Amino acid sequence: MTKSYIPTINISSLIKNNFETQSAFKTIKEIEKACTKVGFFQITGHEINLKLIKKTCGVGNKFFNLPDRKKRKLSPKKWNKKNKNLYRGYFPNDVNGKEGLDIGDLKVTKKYSSNLNNQYIEYLNLGKCLNKNSINILNKYFDNIYRLSETLFKSVIKLSKKNPDISGKAFSRLKTLSTLRFNYYPNQTKPVEISKQDGVALGCETHVDSGIFTVLYQDRKGGLQVQNRKNKKWYDVPFNKKALVVNTGRALEFLSKGKFKATNHRVLWNKSQRLSVPFFFEPSYDFNMNQSFLNGNKFKNNGEIYEKFLNKSLKKFIEYQR
């Protein structure tokens, strides 16, 4: 059996947020190597119940099987003039070859969103399309995947010889721009893009992500590929039902002064229905993106706030041109 280009790391030693043990140190060094060499890795031992993951995927599939008029009840204003939301919600597959549902922190209430008046902190009334049980499942999954992502970020902070608890300065739960997304690839009649590099038909364009980490569950259909930064070749991310896929984003590349580079990835055109569930772990909208956060003795508050950093990053994605 050939060794996968994408390393698999058991992170069970980090789950209790005790980063001082010898086994935790070993795991953190494995994460460092994966981030610097590949930019992608799979994690096992994450303690997110496989039944919860299955139920979460079930909620996504159930939503995408709804009639178009019902799904558009959750659309941003661009696709449903009756709605006020611009960022969160459902986008149809005529936008970029796939359907999507972007959900922010489910703890954000209508009142909180209204009082904050931030362009990205939007209340999304999931009750228009989903029952209480489905919403509870999404709440539980968001809580679990958020905690897991924070543990991964704390391990990176530990590499910088800083107190992992400073992650709280970058991530304040109700102000985070983190997104739980469902990507649904229907029976695509034609590819979204033909790769200019190798002529391969794609179901999702070549891109890098915006945030700190993306933590993804992909189904058995697979199709996700990662580019080797040196030889520019593409490698499949194998399906592992017990694993979640993690990749580095532009925000982490910036904060680490380029040590952990955001990595090109894409999805192959496979003409069959496919669901993926990425979680984009994004800092608070008002977090100062200053490189002293990971690299200096004192954290300086003179960087660009993350909201502006994200705004620039989203401009390259068709589905966010709203």
Residue pairs with C-beta under 8 A, 6 or more apart in sequence:
4 235
4 238
5 38
5 226
5 228
5 235
6 38
6 40
6 41
6 42
6 226
6 235
6 237
6 238
6 245
7 30
7 33
7 34
7 38
7 41
7 42
8 41
8 42
8 43
8 44
8 240
8 243
9 27
9 30
9 31
9 34
9 41
9 42
9 43
9 44
10 27
10 43
10 44
10 45
11 27
11 31
11 43
11 44
11 45
11 46
11 151
11 152
12 44
12 45
12 46
12 47
13 21
13 23
13 24
13 26
13 27
13 45
14 24
14 27
14 28
14 151
14 152
14 154
14 155
15 45
15 46
15 47
15 151
17 151
17 154
17 164
18 24
19 25
19 28
19 154
19 155
19 158
19 164
27 155
28 155
28 158
28 159
31 41
31 152
31 155
31 156
32 156
32 159
34 40
34 41
35 41
35 156
35 248
35 252
35 259
35 260
36 259
36 260
36 261
38 226
38 228
38 263
39 226
39 229
39 247
39 248
39 260
39 261
39 262
39 263
40 226
40 237
40 245
40 246
40 247
40 248
40 263
40 265
41 245
41 246
41 247
42 237
42 238
42 240
42 243
42 244
42 245
42 246
43 152
43 243
43 244
43 246
44 240
44 242
44 243
46 148
46 244
47 148
48 141
48 144
48 145
48 148
48 244
50 241
50 242
52 137
52 140
52 141
52 144
53 141
53 217
53 277
55 137
55 141
56 137
56 138
56 141
56 217
56 277
57 217
57 219
57 275
57 277
58 137
59 130
59 134
59 137
59 138
60 101
60 182
60 184
60 275
60 277
61 184
61 275
62 130
62 134
63 71
63 101
63 129
63 130
63 182
64 71
64 99
64 101
64 182
64 184
64 275
66 129
68 92
70 129
71 90
71 92
71 99
71 129
72 79
72 80
72 90
72 92
73 80
73 83
73 128
73 129
74 83
74 89
74 90
74 101
74 124
74 125
74 126
74 128
74 129
75 83
75 89
75 90
75 91
75 92
76 83
76 85
76 86
76 87
76 88
76 89
76 91
76 322
77 83
77 84
77 85
77 86
77 322
78 86
78 322
79 90
79 91
79 92
83 89
85 122
85 123
85 124
86 119
86 122
86 322
87 102
87 104
87 119
87 120
87 122
87 320
87 322
88 102
88 103
88 104
88 122
88 124
89 101
89 102
89 124
90 99
90 100
90 101
90 102
91 99
91 100
91 102
91 319
92 99
93 99
93 184
93 186
95 318
95 319
96 192
96 204
96 205
96 317
96 318
96 319
97 185
97 188
97 191
97 192
97 203
97 204
98 183
98 184
98 185
98 186
98 188
98 192
98 203
98 204
99 183
99 184
99 186
100 181
100 182
100 183
100 184
100 319
101 181
101 182
101 184
102 179
102 180
102 181
103 124
103 126
103 138
103 142
103 179
103 180
103 181
103 182
104 120
104 121
104 122
104 124
104 177
104 178
104 179
104 180
105 142
105 146
105 173
105 174
105 176
105 178
106 126
106 135
106 138
106 139
106 142
107 139
107 173
107 174
108 121
108 122
108 123
108 174
109 123
110 123
110 125
112 121
112 123
112 174
113 121
113 122
113 123
114 123
116 175
118 285
118 307
119 307
120 177
120 285
120 307
120 310
121 174
121 175
121 177
121 285
126 134
126 135
126 138
127 135
130 138
138 180
141 180
142 180
142 279
145 180
145 215
145 279
146 173
146 176
146 178
146 279
146 281
148 215
148 244
149 178
149 212
149 213
149 215
149 279
149 281
150 167
150 171
150 281
152 213
152 215
152 246
152 281
153 167
153 170
153 171
153 212
153 213
153 281
154 164
154 165
154 167
155 164
156 252
156 256
156 260
156 294
157 163
157 164
157 166
157 167
157 294
158 164
160 294
160 295
162 294
166 293
166 299
169 287
169 293
169 299
170 212
170 283
170 284
170 287
170 293
171 178
171 283
171 284
171 287
172 284
175 284
175 285
175 286
176 282
176 283
176 284
176 285
177 211
177 282
177 283
177 284
177 285
177 306
177 307
177 310
178 211
178 279
178 280
178 281
178 282
179 279
179 280
179 282
180 277
180 279
181 277
181 278
181 279
181 280
182 275
182 276
182 277
183 204
183 275
183 276
183 277
183 278
184 273
184 274
184 275
185 203
185 204
185 267
185 270
185 273
185 274
185 275
185 276
186 273
187 271
187 272
187 273
188 203
188 269
188 271
191 201
191 202
191 203
191 269
192 202
192 203
192 204
192 205
192 269
193 201
193 202
193 205
193 206
194 200
194 201
194 202
195 201
195 202
195 206
195 266
197 206
197 232
198 234
200 234
200 268
201 268
201 269
202 266
202 267
202 268
202 269
203 223
203 267
203 268
203 269
203 270
203 274
204 266
204 267
205 266
206 227
206 264
206 265
206 266
207 264
207 265
207 266
207 316
207 317
208 249
208 250
208 262
208 263
208 264
208 265
209 247
209 248
209 249
209 250
209 262
209 280
210 249
210 250
210 251
210 280
210 282
210 309
210 310
210 313
210 314
211 249
211 250
211 251
211 252
211 280
211 281
211 282
211 283
211 310
212 248
212 249
212 251
212 252
212 255
212 281
212 282
212 283
213 246
213 247
213 248
213 249
213 252
213 281
214 246
214 247
214 249
214 278
214 279
214 280
214 281
215 244
215 245
215 246
215 278
215 279
215 281
216 224
216 244
216 245
216 246
216 247
216 276
216 277
216 278
216 279
217 244
217 245
217 276
217 277
217 278
218 224
218 237
218 239
218 245
218 276
218 277
219 239
219 274
219 275
219 276
220 239
220 241
221 239
221 270
221 272
221 273
221 274
222 236
222 237
222 238
222 239
223 267
223 268
223 270
223 274
224 236
224 237
224 245
224 265
224 266
224 267
224 276
225 234
225 235
225 236
225 237
225 265
225 266
225 267
225 268
226 234
226 235
226 237
226 247
226 263
226 264
226 265
227 233
227 234
227 235
227 263
227 264
227 265
227 266
228 234
228 235
229 261
229 263
229 264
234 266
237 245
247 262
247 263
247 265
248 260
248 261
248 262
248 263
249 262
249 280
249 281
250 262
250 309
250 313
251 282
251 283
251 289
251 306
251 309
252 260
252 262
253 259
253 260
253 261
253 262
254 289
254 291
254 309
255 289
255 291
255 293
255 294
256 294
256 295
257 291
257 294
257 295
267 274
267 276
282 306
282 310
283 289
283 306
284 306
285 305
285 306
285 307
285 310
286 305
286 306
286 307
287 305
287 306
288 300
288 301
288 302
288 303
288 304
288 305
289 303
289 304
289 305
289 306
289 309
290 299
290 300
290 301
290 302
290 303
291 303
292 298
292 299
292 300
293 299
314 320
315 321
